[in-house]
Amino acid sequence: MDKQNQDELKKRAAIKAASLVRSGMKLGIGTGSTVAYLIDELGRRKKEEHLELAAIVTTSSRSKRQMERWGFQVNELAEVDQLDLTIDGADRFATDFSGIKGGGGALTMEKNVAVNSKKIIWIVDESKVVDYLSGFPLPVEVLPISCEQNFRRFQAQGLKPTWRMADEKRFVTHYGNYIIDLNIERILVPQGLAAYLDHMVGVVEHGLFINMCDEVIIAHTNGKIEQRKK
């Protein structure tokens, strides 16, 4: 699938997701290329349909700036008790409703927003849908103080770690940490890997999102927009 066709699929899925947003909601907004289309559609609805939201929390400064350009006021997560709905993209979505997120490096904020939401919807094109989580590196955010030890432990476990890089330097997250990408061919038991990472000292967060997503909107190349509920 070429980029133009993939972008069109992302846009169609994002527009469908935006139609589920109602005035008065407390809304969580994710990050990434698909979410950018979502924000533009919400902005159009604000301008043309007078959509008003009670609160908005974004998972990245990029999404925040885009929302503010449309005239929305963005809140900090700490200011909101609980979000009614969070809409985000996913790097991979498996048929058991687990996912890999964090390709843009915002996994820690994305997960914090997700667990404080009543409902979570992911928007993806069909290229992101897999039977088992595969085909995309699993990001792990680690503290700089012990990152080398974490890297060597991942190597010893055969998890094929690589440093996330930007401009020939280690990528630095919003919170000042590094990301180690685990290049695992197929994650057959994501719950087991998540438990292993959750208990490793120095790991801040990982990109396995399990038992979080309630609904996924999938744009197919045949033009169909599928809504799949858990």
C-alpha positions as CSV (number, residue, x, y, z in Angstrom):
1,M,0.0,0.0,0.0
2,D,1.5,3.4,-1.0
3,K,1.5,6.3,1.4
4,Q,-1.2,8.2,-0.4
5,N,-3.7,5.4,-0.1
6,Q,-2.7,4.7,3.5
7,D,-3.2,8.3,4.4
8,E,-6.7,8.3,2.8
9,L,-7.6,5.2,4.9
10,K,-6.3,6.9,8.1
11,K,-8.4,10.0,7.3
12,R,-11.6,8.0,6.8
13,A,-11.1,6.1,10.0
14,A,-10.4,9.3,11.9
15,I,-13.5,11.0,10.5
16,K,-15.6,8.0,11.7
17,A,-14.1,8.2,15.1
18,A,-14.7,12.0,15.3
19,S,-18.4,11.3,14.7
20,L,-18.6,9.5,18.0
21,V,-17.6,12.6,20.0
22,R,-20.4,14.5,21.6
23,S,-20.5,18.0,23.1
24,G,-19.9,18.0,26.8
25,M,-17.5,15.1,26.8
26,K,-14.2,14.9,28.6
27,L,-12.0,13.8,25.8
28,G,-8.6,12.2,25.6
29,I,-6.7,12.8,22.3
30,G,-3.7,10.6,21.3
31,T,-0.8,11.3,19.0
32,G,0.4,10.3,15.6
33,S,-0.5,10.7,11.9
34,T,-4.0,9.2,12.2
35,V,-4.9,11.3,15.2
36,A,-3.8,14.4,13.3
37,Y,-6.7,13.8,10.9
38,L,-9.0,13.3,13.9
39,I,-8.1,16.6,15.3
40,D,-8.8,18.4,12.0
41,E,-12.2,16.8,11.9
42,L,-13.0,17.8,15.5
43,G,-11.8,21.3,14.6
44,R,-14.2,21.4,11.6
45,R,-17.0,20.2,13.8
46,K,-16.2,23.0,16.3
47,K,-16.3,25.6,13.6
48,E,-19.3,24.3,11.7
49,E,-21.4,22.4,14.3
50,H,-20.3,24.3,17.5
51,L,-18.8,21.2,19.2
52,E,-17.9,22.1,22.7
53,L,-15.9,19.8,25.0
54,A,-15.9,19.9,28.9
55,A,-12.2,19.0,29.0
56,I,-9.5,17.8,26.7
57,V,-6.2,16.0,27.5
58,T,-3.6,15.2,24.8
59,T,-0.8,12.7,24.9
60,S,1.8,14.9,23.2
61,S,2.7,18.5,22.7
62,R,2.2,18.1,19.0
63,S,-1.5,17.1,19.5
64,K,-1.9,19.9,22.0
65,R,-0.7,22.6,19.6
66,Q,-2.9,21.3,16.9
67,M,-6.0,21.3,19.2
68,E,-5.2,24.8,20.3
69,R,-4.9,26.0,16.7
70,W,-8.5,25.0,16.3
71,G,-9.4,27.0,19.4
72,F,-9.8,24.2,21.9
73,Q,-8.6,24.7,25.4
74,V,-6.3,21.8,26.5
75,N,-6.1,20.6,30.1
76,E,-3.5,18.7,32.1
77,L,-4.4,15.1,33.0
78,A,-4.1,16.0,36.7
79,E,-6.9,18.6,36.3
80,V,-9.4,16.0,35.1
81,D,-10.9,13.3,37.4
82,Q,-11.8,10.8,34.6
83,L,-12.1,11.1,30.8
84,D,-15.3,9.9,29.1
85,L,-13.5,8.8,26.0
86,T,-10.0,8.6,24.6
87,I,-9.3,8.2,20.9
88,D,-5.8,7.2,19.8
89,G,-4.0,5.3,17.0
90,A,-2.1,2.1,17.4
91,D,1.1,0.8,15.7
92,R,-0.3,-2.8,15.8
93,F,-3.7,-4.2,16.8
94,A,-4.1,-7.9,17.4
95,T,-7.4,-9.8,17.2
96,D,-7.3,-10.3,21.0
97,F,-7.6,-6.5,21.4
98,S,-4.0,-6.2,22.6
99,G,-1.8,-3.6,20.9
100,I,1.6,-2.0,20.5
101,K,1.8,1.7,20.9
102,G,4.7,4.2,21.3
103,G,6.1,4.5,17.8
104,G,6.1,8.2,18.3
105,G,7.7,8.0,21.7
106,A,4.7,9.1,23.8
107,L,3.9,5.7,25.3
108,T,4.0,6.7,29.0
109,M,1.6,9.6,28.6
110,E,-0.6,7.5,26.3
111,K,-0.9,4.8,28.9
112,N,-1.6,7.2,31.7
113,V,-4.4,8.8,29.7
114,A,-5.8,5.4,28.7
115,V,-6.1,4.0,32.2
116,N,-8.0,7.2,33.3
117,S,-10.6,6.8,30.6
118,K,-14.0,5.2,30.7
119,K,-13.8,4.1,27.1
120,I,-10.9,3.8,24.6
121,I,-11.2,3.7,20.8
122,W,-8.3,3.0,18.5
123,I,-8.3,4.1,14.9
124,V,-6.2,2.2,12.4
125,D,-5.9,1.2,8.8
126,E,-6.0,-2.5,7.9
127,S,-2.2,-2.7,7.6
128,K,-2.0,-2.4,11.4
129,V,-4.2,-5.4,12.1
130,V,-2.5,-8.7,12.9
131,D,-3.4,-12.1,14.4
132,Y,-0.5,-11.8,16.9
133,L,1.5,-8.7,17.8
134,S,4.3,-8.6,15.3
135,G,5.9,-6.5,12.6
136,F,6.7,-3.5,14.8
137,P,9.3,-2.9,17.5
138,L,8.1,-2.9,21.1
139,P,9.2,0.4,22.7
140,V,10.4,0.3,26.3
141,E,11.0,3.6,28.1
142,V,13.9,3.4,30.5
143,L,15.7,5.6,33.1
144,P,19.1,6.9,31.9
145,I,20.7,5.9,35.2
146,S,20.3,2.2,34.6
147,C,19.6,2.0,30.9
148,E,22.8,0.1,30.0
149,Q,22.0,-2.6,32.5
150,N,18.4,-2.9,31.1
151,F,19.8,-3.1,27.5
152,R,22.2,-5.9,28.5
153,R,19.4,-7.8,30.2
154,F,17.2,-7.6,27.1
155,Q,20.1,-8.9,25.1
156,A,20.6,-11.8,27.4
157,Q,16.9,-12.7,27.1
158,G,17.1,-12.7,23.3
159,L,14.8,-9.7,22.9
160,K,17.0,-8.0,20.3
161,P,17.1,-4.5,21.8
162,T,18.1,-1.4,19.8
163,W,18.3,2.2,21.0
164,R,15.7,4.6,19.6
165,M,17.7,7.3,17.8
166,A,17.1,10.8,16.7
167,D,19.6,13.0,14.8
168,E,22.3,10.4,15.5
169,K,21.7,10.7,19.3
170,R,19.6,8.6,21.6
171,F,16.0,9.7,21.5
172,V,14.9,11.5,24.6
173,T,11.3,11.3,25.7
174,H,9.1,14.1,27.1
175,Y,10.1,12.9,30.6
176,G,13.9,12.9,29.9
177,N,14.2,9.1,29.5
178,Y,15.5,6.8,26.7
179,I,13.6,4.3,24.6
180,I,14.9,0.8,23.9
181,D,13.0,-0.9,21.0
182,L,12.7,-4.7,21.3
183,N,12.7,-6.2,17.8
184,I,10.7,-9.4,18.6
185,E,9.4,-11.2,15.6
186,R,6.1,-12.3,17.2
187,I,4.8,-11.7,20.7
188,L,2.7,-14.8,21.4
189,V,2.0,-14.2,25.1
190,P,1.9,-10.4,25.6
191,Q,0.7,-10.7,29.1
192,G,3.8,-12.6,30.1
193,L,6.2,-10.1,28.5
194,A,4.2,-7.2,30.0
195,A,4.6,-8.8,33.5
196,Y,8.4,-9.2,32.9
197,L,8.8,-5.6,31.9
198,D,6.5,-4.3,34.7
199,H,8.8,-5.9,37.3
200,M,12.1,-4.7,35.8
201,V,13.8,-1.9,37.8
202,G,14.6,1.0,35.6
203,V,11.7,0.4,33.2
204,V,9.4,3.4,33.3
205,E,6.8,2.0,30.8
206,H,6.4,-0.2,27.8
207,G,4.3,-0.1,24.7
208,L,2.2,-3.2,25.3
209,F,-1.5,-2.1,25.8
210,I,-3.5,-5.0,27.1
211,N,-7.1,-5.1,28.2
212,M,-7.5,-1.4,27.5
213,C,-9.0,-0.9,24.1
214,D,-12.9,-1.2,24.0
215,E,-13.4,-0.6,20.3
216,V,-11.3,-0.3,17.2
217,I,-12.2,1.5,13.9
218,I,-10.5,-0.1,10.9
219,A,-10.3,1.4,7.5
220,H,-10.1,-1.2,4.7
221,T,-8.7,-0.7,1.2
222,N,-12.1,-1.8,-0.2
223,G,-13.6,1.3,1.3
224,K,-15.3,-0.4,4.2
225,I,-15.0,1.3,7.7
226,E,-15.3,-1.5,10.3
227,Q,-16.2,-0.9,13.9
228,R,-15.0,-3.9,16.0
229,K,-16.0,-4.0,19.6
230,K,-14.5,-6.1,22.3
